[in-house]
């Protein structure tokens, strides 16, 4: 019985016989790319498959509805992604939280169009079904104020928000440290940022109060977890950054050092990695075209080119992100994102993906 046939049965709320569960287990175990990320072994594999199958039937209806609201229309693809990524990830995070005891902090690194919002939203939904309390915020939520960023334009050459140096790191650290204080009496004030203010330059808005004990936090952003490089990298002939852009890249690299205390709070890092980093420019254009078709304000293609190039000049993906997807210990999970936004290979960097 194929995995697709099994998922159709589970999607219909039907349980699987022990023989069919064993068949699913054997298919997962013989595929190292399916087994390794979720630590499926000959000893624990059948138990893990039984648990995943149970939760699949529990959460599939809600996940399907939510996925369709987020723009995912293919029911078969929703089922496959729930089985391959969303559900085993949620189960792994829940298990890790139980082992740690205290709140578990998860980072998601991913650029435009990689699915950070979709992944975060669905993981929250699955965790809630499992009776875990979670919340998420973005590195965008801790931008410095509009007035502070106006000064950065003249003092640091940071013409747009986004690169290292445009964030209030103390605000991010305060949130994560408050989460870890399980006996606090005051609510946590989660920073929020509204991008449409000041003609699209954005500014902070009222924070969101959050009370009670939190089990799992998801902190996402386009360079969450990215670490500074040795400055000599920018002298290499193979460096993908143009000579005229290197001073800006060097300054952004230096400012990354200030973010290390924030990254040290992370217990787990996920990288959503496009098969080709240049896809993010195409995806941004598609998103802006959709906004304009709805009568909303959106950037022109030329503006998008300049905007995305600015981010690449700051922290070029080939220099700062690609190594994280390959080096053992640099991240806990890498999800390759196909051109149609669907997940491709899912792996831990210590395992070969060839």
N, C-alpha and C positions, 0 to 999 in steps of 0.2 A: 504494500500500500504506500503510495507516494505521500510526501509531506503535505502537498496541496490537498489531497483527498482527506488526510487526517484533519487538517485545519478546517476543511468544509464541515466535517462532522462536529468538531469542537465549536465552530461558529454557530451551528444550529443548536447548540446546547446539549449535544449528545456526548456521553462519556465514551471512552475508548476501552476496548477489552485489554486484558493484560498482554495478549499476543500483539495487538496493535501498538501498545505502549512500548513493548520490547523492540518492535520494528522501528519506531521513532528513535528510541535510544540508540540502536545499532547504527542508524543513519547519522545521528549526531556524533557518535563516538568515532566513527571511521572517517569523519571529516574534521581534520585538525583545526581548520578555520572556524568551524562551528563549536568545537569542544573547548579549545584552549581559552578563549576569552571568558568563558563562564565556568572554568575549572571542572569540566565534566570528565570523570574518570570511570574506569571499569567498576570501581568500588561504589561510587556515589551516583553514577549516571542515571540509573533507572529511577531512583528516588527523586532526582532533580527533574527528570522528564515528567514524572507523575505530578509533582508540585506545579510545574509550569502549565501542564494540561489543565489542572484544576482551576488555576487562576485565569487561564485563557477563557474558559467558559463563564467565569464570574465577571470579568471586566470587558469582554469583547463588545457587547451592545453599546455600552457607554463610550468606549474608545472609538468605535466606528462612527457614532454620531458626532463626537467631538472632532475627529479627524476630518469628517466631511465639512464641518463648520470652518475648519482651518484651511479648507481648499483641497483636501485629498479625496478624490472621488472614486478611485478604483478599490472596490471592496476586497478583491483578492490581494492586492498589494498591501492594504491595511492589515489584513490577517497575517500575511507573511512578515511584515515589519514588526507587528506585535509579537510574533513568535520568535523572530531572529534577534530583535534588538530591544524594544521597549520593555517587554515583560521580563526577560532574563536580567536586564540591567536593573530594573526596579527591585527584583528579588535579591540581586547581588548587593545593592545598596542597603536594603533592609537587613540582610544578614551581617553586613559590615557594621551597621549601626548597633546591632545587638552585641557584636563582639566588642566594640569600642565602649559602649555604655553611654557615654556623653553624646551630645549632638554631633552629627556627622556632616561635614562640609564638603560639597562637591563643586568642582569648577568645570565649566564647559567653555572650551576655546573653539570659536568658529566664526568665519567671515560672513559677508552678505549672502543670503540664500542657502546657507548650509542647513538650516532647520533648527537653530537654537531654540526659538520660541515654541515650535511644535514639540520638540523633544521635552523641553521643560514642562510644558502644559500637560502632556500626556503622562509623564513620570509622576507629576503631582497627583493626577487622577488615580493612577494605579496605587500609589502609596496610600492615598486616602482610603481606598477600598480595603487595604491591608491594615487599616487603623494606625497609620503613621501620619504624624502632623508635619507638613513641610511647607516651605515658602521659598520664593525665588526673588532675586533682584539682579540687575544688570550693572556692569561697569558704567553704562551710560547714566545710571541713576545717581552716580557720585561725581558727575561733572562739577567743576567749579562754577560759581555763579556767573551770570552774564557779565557783570561789571569786572569781575576778576579776570575773565577771559579776554576782555577788551585790552587789559594791560599786557596780557601775554602776547598779543599780536605785535606790539611794539617792542617789548622786552625780550621775547624768546622766538619771535618769528612763527608762532603757532597761529596761522591764519584761520584754521577751522578747529572745531572741537574734535576729539578722537585720539590723537597721538599721546604718548606718555608726556605728562606734564600738565594735562588739561583736567586732571581729576583731583578731587579732595580725598586723599588717601586716608586721612584721619577719620573721615565719615565712614568709609568702608570698614576700617579696622574696628571702629566703635560698634558697628552692627554685629560683626562676627564675634567680637569679644563678649558682647552682651548676650548673644545666643548661648555661649558656653557657660554663662552664669545661670544655672538652672534654678537657683533659689532667689532670683531677683524679684522685687515687688513692683518696680516701675515698668511700663510698657516699653518695648523696643520701638524706636521711631525709624521706620524704613525710609531712606531718602527716595524721592521720586523726581523725575525730570521731564519737562514738557518741551518737546523739540520744536513745536510750532510757534512758540513765543519769539518775539523780536525778529519777525520775518524769517523764521526758520533757524535762527541761531540758538534759540532755546534758553530756558532758565529753570531753576528749581521751583518746585511747587510744594504745597504742604506735604510733610512726610506722612506715611501711613503707619498708624499705631498698631502694634502687635503684642498681644498678651499671651501668657501661658508658656508652657514648655514646648520647645520645637525639637523634633527628632532629626530632620534632615533639611539642610539649606542648599539651594542650588544658586551658584553665583556664575553668571555667564557674561561673555564679552569677546570682542574680536582678538584680543591678545592676552586674555586671562591665562596666567601660567607661563608666559613667554619670559625668558631670562636674557640678561645682557650677554653680549659676545665680547671676546677679546678684540680690542680696537684694531689689531693687526689684520683682522678679517677684511677690513675695508681697503686694504692695500693690495689684496689679491687680484690677479688679472682676471680670475673667473668671477669676481664679485659682480652681481647683476645690476648694481646701482651705478648710474651715470656719474661721471666725475663732478659735474656741477651740483649733484644732489648729495654728495657724500658728507659735506659739513652738517646738513640737516639730519642725515641718518646717524651720524656720530653723536650728535646732541641728544637725539631720541634714545639711542643706545645707552648713553650715560644716565638719562633720566629713568631708565628701566630699573636701575639699582634701587630707586626709592620704592618700587613696587614689591620688592622681595619679601618684606614683612607681611604683606597682604597674601602673597602666594603661599607663604609658610603656614597660613591658617588652613590651607586646603588639605583634606584627607585623601582626595581622589580627583584625578584630572582626566576628562574626556576631550578628545580632539575630533571635531567634525572637519574632515579634510577633503576638499574637492579633488577630483582626479587630476584637474588642471587648475591651478590657482586663478588663472585668467577667466574662468567661468564666473567668478564673482562679479565681474564687470557686466557680463551678459545678463546675469540674474538681476543686477540692480536696474539695468535698463528695462527689463521686462516688468519689474515691480513698478517703476515710475510710469511706464506706458499704461499699466492697469489703473494707476491712480488718476492719470489724466483722462482716461476713458470714462471714469466715474465723475468727472467734473471737478476733481480735486487738484490742488496745486502740485506740480511735480517738476523735477529738474529735466532740462533738455539733455539729449545724448552728449553734447559737448561738455555740459556741466558735469555730467556723470563721469566722463573720461577724466576730467581734471580732479574731481573729488576722489575717485578710486585711486588714481595715480598718486595723489597726495599721501594716502595711507600706505601704498607700496613704497613710496620714498622714505616714509618714516620707519617702517618695519617690514622689509621685503619678505614675503612668504618663503622664498627659497633659502633665505639666510636664517630666519628666525623660527619658522614653523616646520618646514620639512625635516630638519634634524630631530625635532621632538617626536616625530612620527616613526623614527627609525632607531633611536638610541634607547637601549634597555634602561628602564627606570625613569625615563623622561616623562612618561604619561602612563596612566593605568589602562586606557582603552582608546583605540583609534577607529573611527568609523569613516570609511572612504565614501564620499558623496558623488554619485553619478550625475551626468549632465541634466537628467530629468528630476533631480533632487532626491532620488531614491537612494537608500543605503546600499553600498557595494560590500567590499571586504570589511570585516570587523575583526580586529586583532589586538593583541598586546604587543608593544614594540619589541619585546624580547624574543618573539617568535617570528620566523621567516614568513613572508607573505608571498613568496614566489611560487 
